[in-house]
Amino acid sequence: METDDSPIVEASEEKPEEGSPGRAMRVAAALKAKGGDEFAKPGNIIEIKFVKGESLSLTASRLLALMILTAGGDAWEDRPHRIRKADIRRGHKGNERISDMLQELHRTLFAVDDKSWRGKKATLLFSLISRSKEETDEDGGETGWIEWEFTPDARKLIQASETYAVLNRQAVLGFRSNYALKLYELGALRLHRRQATWRGDMQALRAALGIPPDVYTDFAQLRRKVLEKAKSEIDQLAHFRVEWREIRQGRTVTELEFRFEPKGAPEVLETVDELDRHSAGRQARRTGSVETITAGQGAIVSTPGAVHAIKQSESTFPSSGSIRFGHADLLEVARKHGGGWDVDLIASGFRDHMGNRLEKLRGAKLIAAWKGFCEGWVNRRGRPS
């Protein structure tokens, strides 16, 4: 099984014993212990396919992401999980009802390849949620809680997953296209692999993104309504960029290959600023029809893929010398995301790249820019021999 080459947090490289969680759950537990908006979603859950003709709505997909974030490293256990309804509403300001989202999660079927009792190839159909409870107070239940349990089949997949994607809560709740959210998850899952790509035919693409078979049957329409919109949102909100290549037989597009590349330091800073802004005006900023918008006051800032939550007033990058001593946060980022290159060599390149902008970088934005530069360094140069 292909595994993530550059873990965001420390996790044992040993294979888990039977009855213990895989790498995805160990990383999820570590991220939850650190706090912040980053969480790990198991690759086995990201890559399960929708049953033909079915998919989750954007609001239900967001709710599922919040459930996985809340459950953390305990998602594989046979136990109930709980979340405040107010925490769900932080990302759902419309009129949709939480009960409707729960019911959608209950009835949506997923499919994975399996074996029958005779050892023959078979398809396993299952849902993710087995039971749930929603408090229904007289005030509408907005101050209450919901409780749920994952199905045994879902827990089995979650437990066994050795791959994972580190997602950002603010980015997940910021997407306005469900197809963009799915492609964001696929990209985050593959970003640090030796081949950060996804390739498949039209049937595989529809299954992966949950595109109904009778929608966007013309590829030009699919490109305009799905791919271009998803790319524009990901390029704005994610800590990586996405490009695709169309493989044709004659004039017909038969396959697509997506490539995911980490953003450079300046682009990461723009993404951090965007996630800090209010969602109002985001589409206009994406299309370039407005220049600026005032950031919302009191917003929670979480750097995509950041190693530590650091106050904005703390931490600066040394203008010279080694980062091996007295700069533990910077050193940790370089060791985890620098691909084995000499950390001071990368630091020298970062100083040259940032120039006068280096003096203005502090705290979370500095960590984001430094991490993005380390990833870009490896992406451009490969790993040292």
N, C-alpha and C positions, 0 to 999 in steps of 0.2 A: 504494500500500500504506500502511495506517495505521501510523504510527510512534510510538514512545514520546516524549512531549512533555517529560519532565523526566528527563534522564539522571542516573544515580547517580554516574558517573565521567566524566571527560573522554574524548571520542571524536571523531574527525574527522567533520564533517558532510558531507564530500564523498562522492559515490558511489564505491564501490571499483572499481578497474580489474578487467578480466576476469582471472580467475586469482588474485585476492586476496580475503581474507575480508570479509564484510559487517560491519555495525555490531555485531551480537551477539557475534561472535568478538573484535572489538577491545575491547569492554567486558569480555568474559570474561578476556582476557589481562591487562587492567588490574587487575581484581579479584584475580586469582590472584597478581599481583605484589605487591599490598598485603598478602596473607595474610588470615587470619581465616576466618570461616564463611560469608561471603556469596559467592555465585557466580551467574553468568548462564546461564540456560537459554534457547536460541534459541526464539523464538516459533514458527518453522516446525515444531519438534519438539513443542512443547506442543500445537499445534492439529491435528496429524495425527490422523486418526480410526482407531479400532480397526475391523478387519474384523468384520462382523456376527457376533455370538456369541463374540467373543474379547475378552480384556482381560488386563492384567498384574495379578498379585497385588500386595499391598502390599509384600512383601519384594522382589520383582523391581523394582517401581517405585522403591523406595529405592536398590537397587543401581544402577539406571540413573542416578539423580540423583548418586550418588557417582562414577560413571564420568564424567559430564559435568563435575562439579566438578574431578576429577583431570585430565582432558584439557585443561580451560581453553580458552585461545585456540588450541590446536593440534587441537581436535576435528575440524576440517574436513580436516586433512592426511592423506595416504595413508601412515600409519605406525602402528605398534603403540603402545598405551598400557598403563601398568602401575600397579597399586595393591596395597598390602599387604593380606593377608587379615585381619590384625588390625584395620586401619582399617575394614573392612567390619563386623567383629564388634562394633565400638563401637556400632553402631546395631542390631545383630541379636543379642540375648541369648538367643533361643530355640533350639530344636533343629533349625531349618531348615538345610539344607546349601547352601553356596555353589554347589556344582556344580548343584543343582536350580534355583537362580535363574538361573544362566548358561544352562542348557538352555531355560528358559522364555523368556529373551530371544531365543535363537536361533530358536525355533519360532513366536513370536507375530508375526502379520502386521498391517501397517498399510496404510492406503489414502490416496492423495492424487489429486486431479484432475490429469490430464495430457493429452497429445495423442498420437495414434497416429502411425505413420510416414506416414500419408496426411493428417495434419493434422486428424483428426477427434477429437472429445472421447473421452477414454478414462480408465480408472481404473488407476493404478499400484499394484500390490501389492508390498510389500517388507518385509524384517525389518531391524532396526537393527544387529545384530551379525553379522559375516561369519565370524569365527573367534575362538577363545579358547583359552588354555592355563591350566591350573590346576596348580600344584605339588602333588604328592601325597606328602608325606613320611610316615615311619612314625608320627610323632606326630599324624597327622591333617591335617597341612599348615597348622595355624593360624599358624605363624611364616613361612609362605611368601608367595608372590605369585600374582596372576592377571594375565594379559596378554590383551588383546583388540584387535580392529580393527573400526571401524564400516564398514558396507557402503558401496559407492560411492553408492547412492541416498541413504542417510542423510547422508553427507558433503556431497553436493550441496545438500541442504536446509539443513544446518547452515551451510555456507559462504555461501549466498545470503540468510540471514535478516538482515533489518534491524531486526526487533523482538526484544525479549528481556524476560525476567522476572528480577529479582534475588531469589533465594531464600535462605533461611537454613538452613544445614545442620542445626542443632539442631531447628528447626521441622519440617523434612522428616522427620527421624528420630523426631520426637515424635508424628506422626499415627498413630492406630490404625485409621483408616478409609481405604481406598484412594480412595473417592469424595471424602473431605475433602481428600486430597492433590491430586487432580486439580483440584478446584475452587479450591484454594489457588494452584495454578500459573496457572489461568486468570485469577484475580483479580489476582495479582502482575503478569501480563502487561498487564492493562488499567488498572491503578490510576492511572497518571499520564496517561492519554489524556484528551482533552477530554470524551469520553463514556465514563466508567468503568463500562460495562455490558456484559453478554452476554445476548443474547436468542435463543431458538430454540424449535422445537416439540419434542414428546416424542421423536421420532426423533433429532433433532440432540442433545438432551440425553443420550440413551443413548449415542450415538456419542462424544460429548465426554468423558463420565465413564467409559465402558466398562461400562455396565450391560447385562447380557445381556437379550435380548428377552423371555425367559420368566420373568424375575425381577421382582417388584414390579409386576405388571401393573395392580394397583389403585392409583390415584394417592394415595389416602389412606395406603396402606402405603408407597409410595415417599417421600411427604412425611415420614413418621415415621421410616422406616428409613435413608433416604439424606440428605434435605435438612436435616432438623432436627439430625441427628447431625453432619453436615458443618459446619453453621453453628456449633454449639457448640464444636467443635474449632478452627475457624478463628478465632472470636472470642477464644479463649483463647491460641492460639499464634502467630497471624500479627500483622503490624504494621498490619493493616487489618481492618475489619468487613465482613460480607456480609449483604445483605438480598435478598429476592426478591418479585416480584409475579406473581400468577397471572392469566393472560389466559384468559377463558372464552368459550365459545360455548354459551349456555344454561347447563346445569349441568356441562358437561364442560370440564376444563382442557386447552386446546389448545397454549398456549405459556407459557414462563416467562421473566421478565426479572430478571437478577441485577444488583445495584448494589454496587460496592465503594468503600468510603470509608476514608481513612486515619484512624487513631486519634488522639485528642488526647493531649497530653503525659502526663496521669496514667495513661491506659490503656496507653500505650506502656511506662511504667515498670512497670506490673503485668505486662505481657508479658515484659519483660526478666527480672523476678524469677522468673516461672514457668519460663522456659527455663533458668534457673540452678538450679531445684529438681530433685530426683530425680523420675523419671516415676512412681514409686510414689505413689499417692494423688492423681494428677492428675485422674482422673475424678471422684473425690470432691470435689476442690476446684472442679471445673467445675460440679458440681451443687449445690455449697454445703453438702454434708453434713459437711464438716470446715472448721475455721477456718484452721489453719496447719499447715505441715510444715517441718521443718528442712531447709535447703538442703544439698545434697550438698557435701562438702568437696572442694576441688580441681577443681570443675567449670569447664569452659571457657565463658566468657560471651561471646556475640557479639550485639551490638545489631542488630535488624532494620534493614537499610538504612543502617547507620552508615557514615560517610565515612572515619573513621579508627579504628583500634584504639587506645584510650587507656587507660592504667592508671587504676584507680579513684581513686588518690590525686592525680591531676592534673586541671587544668582546672576552673575555676568560671565561672559567668556573672556579668559585671559588674553591680553593683547600680544603676549609673547610667552615663550617658555613651554614647558611640558604640562599636559593636563593630567599626568599620572599621579600628581601629588596635590592634595588640597582641592580637588575638583571631582569628587566621587560620582556625582550625578552625571557629569559629562563623560567621565571615563566609562561608566556603566553603559551608557547609550552607545558609545563607540565600540565597545567590546561585543555588544549584542547585535548591532546593526552594521558594523563596519566590515563584515565578511572575513575577518582575520588579518586585515591590513594593519600596519603600524598606526596606532592611535594618534601619535604626534604628527605623522605624515598627513593624515586626514585633517587634523586640526590646522596645519599650515595651509592646506588647500581651502579650508573653510574661511580662514582670515582673508586670504586673497580674493575669494569669491564675494564675500560680504563687504569688504572695504570699509568705508565710513559708516555703513549701516550697522556694523558690529557693536558700536558704542551704544546704540539705542535698544539693543536686544536685551531683554531681561526675563527672568522667570519662565512661565509656561511657553511664551512665544520663542524664547531662546531654545528651550528643549525641543520644541516642534521643528524649528529651522535646522538645528543640529542633527536631529534624527533623520529628517528628510535629506540632508546633504550626505550623511553616511550611507543611506540606502541608495541614493543616486550615484555615489562613488562606486559602490559595488556593481550597480547596474551597468555603469559605463565601462568599468575596467575588469569586471569579473573578480574571481577570488585569486589571491596570490598563490603561486605554485609552491 
